[in-house]
Amino acid sequence: MGFFLEFGCMLKIGITGGIGSGKSTVAKIFALLGVPVYYADDAAKTIMQTDALLIQQVKAHFGDHMYDSNNVLDRAALGKIVFNDKDKLELLNSLVHPATIRHSDEWADRQTAPYVLKEAALLFESGSFQFLDKCIGVSAPQPLRILRVMRRDNISRNDVLARMYKQIDDNIKMKLCDYVIRNDEQEMVIPQVLALHKTLLQLAAEA
Ligand SMILES: Nc1ncnc2c1ncn2[C@@H]1O[C@H](COP(=O)(O)OP(=O)(O)OP(=O)(O)O)[C@@H](O)[C@H]1O
């Protein structure tokens, strides 16, 4: 079948994994195959600058001074509040996640492919998996994930561990996924993506 749908039902597929698992890298391989990809973590940063309702909610809960007169967010000030206070982080997430879901749904409505991917670190934590047809998990052993992030972000092992421990355990996450791609040093990742792409096209054709 041709890749683009003239009519029919588009599938929404999530792709997630722990920090350093390679979910963005794997999502980019799907993108090379022509699959539209929504990068939720990047989008969230943009939405915080552009979504009028979200800006209003952040100001109401965290103070008007979180934004300057041009509505530019003071990330450092907001970060200082939420990274030292779990409840405040949950509050911020409870504002940002629905805005991201709203935005990604609007984005998906504009696509014409048989399936689209939503890449997000917190697919399960944010509740956005409920609005998706299937979820892909990207997994890699923890020591490899730590090394990758240390190299990519030029940060210490302890800094990576601090970020890692804020996320749901990867083994639990993978059990919640419908498909798992192993992005380690044993398995080749591209053949796995090609095989899954074929499966998802088939699924979309039958939907
Ligand atoms: N199969 C691979 N071989 C070599 N390097 C890889 C592989 N997969 C990912 N990487 C590298 O590991 C690093 C982490 O990958 P990536 O940014 O895709 O992970 P992520 O799961 O999206 O991480 P985060 O949750 O922090 O956004 C990147 O520098 C990427 O280039």
PDBQT file of the ligand as one rigid body, heavy atoms in Angstrom, charges set to zero:
ROOT
HETATM    1  N1  LIG A 301      22.279   2.665  18.984  1.00  0.00    +0.000 N 
HETATM    2  C1  LIG A 301      23.040   3.698  19.350  1.00  0.00    +0.000 A 
HETATM    3  N2  LIG A 301      24.360   3.691  19.095  1.00  0.00    +0.000 NA
HETATM    4  C2  LIG A 301      25.152   4.716  19.469  1.00  0.00    +0.000 A 
HETATM    5  N3  LIG A 301      24.727   5.822  20.118  1.00  0.00    +0.000 NA
HETATM    6  C3  LIG A 301      23.411   5.884  20.401  1.00  0.00    +0.000 A 
HETATM    7  C4  LIG A 301      22.505   4.839  20.037  1.00  0.00    +0.000 A 
HETATM    8  N4  LIG A 301      21.273   5.198  20.443  1.00  0.00    +0.000 NA
HETATM    9  C5  LIG A 301      21.398   6.397  21.030  1.00  0.00    +0.000 A 
HETATM   10  N5  LIG A 301      22.682   6.804  21.006  1.00  0.00    +0.000 N 
HETATM   11  C6  LIG A 301      23.223   8.076  21.566  1.00  0.00    +0.000 C 
HETATM   12  O1  LIG A 301      22.899   8.094  22.957  1.00  0.00    +0.000 OA
HETATM   13  C7  LIG A 301      22.510   9.389  23.374  1.00  0.00    +0.000 C 
HETATM   14  C8  LIG A 301      21.118   9.301  23.980  1.00  0.00    +0.000 C 
HETATM   15  O2  LIG A 301      20.182   9.029  22.929  1.00  0.00    +0.000 OA
HETATM   16  P1  LIG A 301      18.806   9.835  22.831  1.00  0.00    +0.000 P 
HETATM   17  O3  LIG A 301      19.052  11.290  23.019  1.00  0.00    +0.000 OA
HETATM   18  O4  LIG A 301      18.118   9.376  21.607  1.00  0.00    +0.000 OA
HETATM   19  O5  LIG A 301      18.102   9.213  24.122  1.00  0.00    +0.000 OA
HETATM   20  P2  LIG A 301      16.717   9.601  24.793  1.00  0.00    +0.000 P 
HETATM   21  O6  LIG A 301      16.125   8.326  25.285  1.00  0.00    +0.000 OA
HETATM   22  O7  LIG A 301      15.897  10.405  23.847  1.00  0.00    +0.000 OA
HETATM   23  O8  LIG A 301      17.224  10.460  26.020  1.00  0.00    +0.000 OA
HETATM   24  P3  LIG A 301      16.457  11.593  26.912  1.00  0.00    +0.000 P 
HETATM   25  O9  LIG A 301      15.393  10.900  27.680  1.00  0.00    +0.000 OA
HETATM   26  O10 LIG A 301      17.521  12.129  27.779  1.00  0.00    +0.000 OA
HETATM   27  O11 LIG A 301      15.928  12.603  25.936  1.00  0.00    +0.000 OA
HETATM   28  C9  LIG A 301      22.591  10.287  22.151  1.00  0.00    +0.000 C 
HETATM   29  O12 LIG A 301      23.810  10.965  22.160  1.00  0.00    +0.000 OA
HETATM   30  C10 LIG A 301      22.537   9.305  20.974  1.00  0.00    +0.000 C 
HETATM   31  O13 LIG A 301      23.237   9.784  19.842  1.00  0.00    +0.000 OA
ENDROOT
TORSDOF 0
